[in-house]
Amino acid sequence: MYCRTLKPLLIVVLLILFGSCEKLQPEAPPDNSILDGVLTELSLLEQTRHLKGDQSFNDKHFHAANGLGPGFVATSCGSCHAGDGKGHPFSTLTRFGQADSNGNTWLEKGGPQLQHRVLPGYQPEQLPSGAPFAKLIPPAVTGLGLLEAIADETLLMFADPFDLNSDGISGRPHWNTVPAYVQIRAGAIASHDRYIGRFGHKAAVYSLLQQTLGAYNQDMGITSLQEPSDPYTGQKNDPEISQNEINDVVFYLQTLKAPMPRNIHDPEVIKGRQLFNQINCTGCHLPELKTALSPINALSNKTIYPFTDLLLHDMGPDLDDGYTEGFATSAEWRTTPLWGLGLASQSQGGKVYLLHDGRASSIDQAIRLHGGEASNSRNGYLKLTGQERKALIRFLESL
């Protein structure tokens, strides 16, 4: 009788304790205050797959025993994209060679990427004398699946390579060659056996699979079925990462949520958005795009607000590093998506490092460095009053 009475009492006590512990736990931060997070509308199976990719992306670290190096830049995906955000100067990549569209003339000297960290017993690569190069800050990875799901015809609709509307902006798609292993999307448009890239600072990369395989290989020295050559030694190795794990990481990137805006009803934010439109920042940073049908249902036919056209634009001499990729010129850069801009400091040590190489330490400085096709918008910004510039920046910080 005593034991029968004790058991229900113990259960009640445990329930009370469990409920008390739940109350002591901190509340989850609002979705719009963090970059990382999963798309809604995923099935249970898709959520499980996303979690597997999350664990590989953020929790798995490479070392000599599981394939790292011998030359590398980072030891994990998450070390370059903390919280799925932008990289820090410590994780900056150096790309070099390929001075024109005739091909990379520095491959025999370690190009296209510098592996400046090595395992014991090896020497880090040095930038070859005279090689054109660019320092590149790793971009945020949130919302990439939605950008991948935008149809080529949508991007071409906004392209204006000959500036026919005379607004000083002549964005063009980056028609680039793709590796043989890349699966071309349904409905893709080709031009002379080249396809539209949309990832990377110069939109040289066609798909998230290509981007992921390249990052494992070039950033960590990890060989795969599709990228079997070690970038440091040039030797072909057996795969150091399984195809299943690669696919899970790609799915993780495809199903990360889009960054969410904040303070949208703030009068200063509203005024800043009006000024953003007024000086034609939207000529490149398109506020709204729509995805097409996707094999992942949660990505299909979604209206998104990335503030990019994913096209190449000539940004003028100040941002011309002399380096290019594919068929972009050295002054051309893909329009950076602005969604998540206000949260950039979360992954950058409390500061911001903006533009492709992180040279701008504030949004104001980044705008002032815009040239080329962005000159009219930059000049319009400089003509605003101090209070108006503050409002415009306040709007950008809300994204």
N, C-alpha and C positions, 0 to 999 in steps of 0.2 A: 504493500500500500504506500509506503514511504517513497519507494522508487518511482511508482506511477505518478505521484504528486510532484516529485522533483523534476521529472523530465519536462512537463509543460511549463513549469516555472523557469527552467533553464532556457527554454526557447524564447519565452517572453523577455527575459533579461538580455539575451543575445540580440533580439530584435530592437530593443531599446538602445543598446550600445551601438548597433549598426546605424540606426537612425541618427544618433547623436554624432557619430563620426562623419556621416554625410553632411550634416549641418556645419561641421567644422571645416570641411573642404572649401577652398576658395572657389568663387564662381568662375565659370569659364569666361574668357574675354569675349567681347562682342565680335561677330564674324568680320565686321568691317575694320577692326583694329589690328588684324593679323593677316599675313599673306597666305600662309599655308592653310589648306583645307580642301575637302573633296567636293566634287560636283554633287548636287542633288540629283535625284532621278536615277541613280545607279541601282541596279538589281543587287540582291544579296551576294550573288556570285561575283559581280563586278566590284563590289565593295571589298570583298575578300582579296581579289586580285590586286586592287589598288593598295591595300595594306601590305601585301607581299612586296610590291614595288617600292613602297615607302620604306620598308625595312632595308631593302638593298640600297636604296638611294641615300638614306640618312644614317643608317646604323652600321653598315658594313664598311670596314676599313681594310685597305690592302696593305700587305707587307711582303717581304721577300719570300715568305713561305707560301703565299697564295697568289703570286703573280706580279706584284708591284715591280715596276722598273724594267731594267736597271736605271733608266732615266725617267724622270717624272716631274710633274708640277704640283700635284696634289695626291693625297692618299685615299680620298673618298669623294663622292659626288657632293655630299653635304658640306664638305669643307670649303667648297667654292660657292655654294648656294645656301648659306645658313638660313634656316626657316623658309626655304624656297625663294629667298630674296637675292638682291644683287651682291656681287663679290666685293672684296676689300682690296686695297693695293697689295696686301700680302699675297693674294691669290691671283694677281694680274698675270695674264698670258702674254708672251711675246711671239708674235707671228712675223716671219721674215721671208724675203725672196719674192718671186713672181712680180717683177716690176711691170709687166704688161700681160696682155691676154695670150701671148705666145707660149706661156707655160712657166712653171717655177724653175728658174735657172740656178737655184741654190739647194735643190734636193740632195745633191751629193755632199753637201756640207751641213746636213741636219735639218733643212727646212721641211715643211713650212712652219714648224713650231719649235721653240727653244725648250729643251728639257734641262732646266737649270738646277734641278735637284737630282741626286743619284744615290744609289745604294753604296755602302762601304766597298772600297776597292775600285770604284769607277770615278772618272773625272766629269764634272758638270760641263755641259755644252757651253761654248762661248759664241756670242754673236759674231759671225764672219765680218771681217772688215769690208765696208762698202755695201753691205746688204741693206736694202730698204726694209724697214720694219715698222710695226705698230704695236703699242701696248694696248691690251684689251682687258677691260674689267668684265668678269663674267656677269651676264644679265640675269634678272629674275626669271624664274621658270613658271610662275603662275599664269594660268590662262592659255598656255601654249596649244593645248588641244583644240581650243576654240579658234585660234588663229590658223591652225592647220586645216580646220574644217571650212574655211572660207573658199569659195569657188574661184578658180583662176579668172573666169569671166567677170567676176566682181572687181578684182584688182585691175583688170584691163580697162574696166569702165572708168576708173579714176586716173588712169595713166594719161599723160599729156607730154610725150617726149619732145615735141616740137613747140610747146607752149602756144598752142593754137588759140587759147583764150587770153593770151597776153597779160597774164598776172605775174609773170616773172618766175613761175614754178613749172618745171618740166619733169615731173616724176616719171620714172620708167621702171618696168619690171626687170629683174635680173634673170635673163635667160641664160641658164648655165647647164653644163653637162652634168649628168648624174651617174653614180657608180652602177655597175651592172646588177648589183643585188637589190637596188631600190625598187620597190613596187610602186608603179605609177598609179595615182589616184583615179578613180572613175571620173570621167568628165574633164580630165586634165587637158590643157592646150599646149601643143608643142610648136616650136619654131626652129627649123633646121636641126632637128634632133636634140634640141635643148628645151628645158622646162623651167618654170618660174620658181625660183628659190624664195624663201620667206624667213629663214632662220639664220642667226648669226648677224654680226654687226654690218655686214655687207650683203645680206640676203643670199649668200652663196650656197646655202644648204637647203635641200628640197624638203626633207621630212624629218620627223622626230626620231625615227629609226636611224637615219644617217647621222643626225646630230649626236645621238647617244653612243653609237659605235665609234664615232670620231673622238668623242670625249674620253671614253675608256681607253682608246688606243693612244691618243696624243697626250692626254693629261696625266694618265696613270701607267702607261706602258702595258696595258692589258690587251692581249690578243684575243680575237674572237674568230668564229667561222668565217665571217665576212671580211674582217681586217686581221689577217694572220701574220703580217709582218711587224716585228718590233720596231718602233720608230727610232730607237737609239742605236741598235746594232744592225738593223736592216735584215735580220734573219727571220725566216718563217718559223713560227712556233705552233704547237697544238693550241687549241682554244683554252684560254685561262679563265673564261667565264662562259657559262652555259647559255644556249639560245633561249631557254625558258626564262632565265634570270634577265637577260636583255629584254625580252618581250614584256616581262612584268614591269621593268623600269620604264619602258616606253609607254605602257598603259598607265602607269602612275603619272607620268608627265602629261599625258593626254587628258586625264580626268581630274587634274587640279582645278579648283574653282578660279574664277576670274576675281581679281582684286575689286573690292567694293568701296564706293565713295563714302565720304563722311561730311557732315555739316552742310548738306545740300540746301537747307533752307536758311542758312546764314546769309543775311543781306549782302555782306561783303563778298562772300563766295559767289552769289548770284551776279553781283556787279562785275566781279573778276571774269566770270564766264562770258558776259556780254563783251568785255574788252578783248578777251581771247578771240572771239569771233570777229570783232571790229577790225583788228589789225591782221586778220587772215592767217592766224596760226593754224586754222583748220584747213588751210590749203595743203598741208602735209599731214598734220595730226588730226585725221578724220575722227570725229567723236563716235560715230556709229557705223557698224558693219553688221552684216547678217551671214550666218553660216549656212552651208548647204546640207544636203543629206549626208549622213556619216554612218559608218558601220556601228558606231557607238551612239545609241539612240539619244543619250543625254546631251550630245553635241549638235544634234540635227535641228536646223531651222530656228536658231537662237539669235535674237538681237543682242549684240554685245557693244560695249563702249570702251574700246581699247585706245582710242586717240592715236591711230596710226593708219597709213595707207599701205604699209609693207613694201613701198617702192623705194628705189634708189633716187637720191637727190644730191646734186653737187652742193657741198656745204662751204665752199670757198677755201682760200689758201690757209687760213688759220687752222683748219681741221684736216689739212692735206698732209699725211705722214709719208707720202711717197710709196706706200704699200697698197697692194690690191689683192683681191681674190676673184677667181673666175674671170668674168668679163666686165666687172665694175672698174671704174677709174679710181685713181688714188684719192681723189677728193670726194668721191661718192660714198654715201652712207645710207643704209636703210633707215627710214623713219622709226625712231624708237617709240614703242608703245608707252604712253604716259600713265596708264592705269597702274596704281600701286606706287606712284612717285612719292606721295606723302609719307609712305611707310619705309622708304629706302634706308633711312638711318637705322632701322631695327637690325639689319644684317650688316651694317657698315660701321659698327662700333660707336653709334651715337652721332656720327657725323655723316655727311653725304659726299660721295665722289661720283660726279655726273659726267656725261658725255662718254664716248667710247673708251677713253683711256683714264677716266676719273680725274681729269685735270681741273674740273670746276668744283669748287667747294660750296657752292650755293646755287639755287635755281636762277637767281639774278645773274650770276657770273656765266652760267651755261647759256642763257639767252643772249648775253652780250657777245659770246663767242660764235654765235650763229652767223654765217656769211653765205655767199653764193646765192642760191635760190631763196634762202631765208632772210636775205638782207632787208627786203621791204618790211617784213614783219618785225625784225629786230629794230629797224629804225622807227617803226611805229611805236614799239615798246619804249624806246628812248625818249620819244616825244610826249609820253604820258606824264602826268604829274606824279609826284612821289606817292601820293595817296592812291592814285590809280594803279601804279605799279605794285603797291602793297596789296591791293585787292586782287590783281591778276595772280600774284604769287600765292595769295591765300587760296584762290581757286585751285591752282595746281597742287597745292599741299592737301587739298581735300580729295584728290583722286586716289 
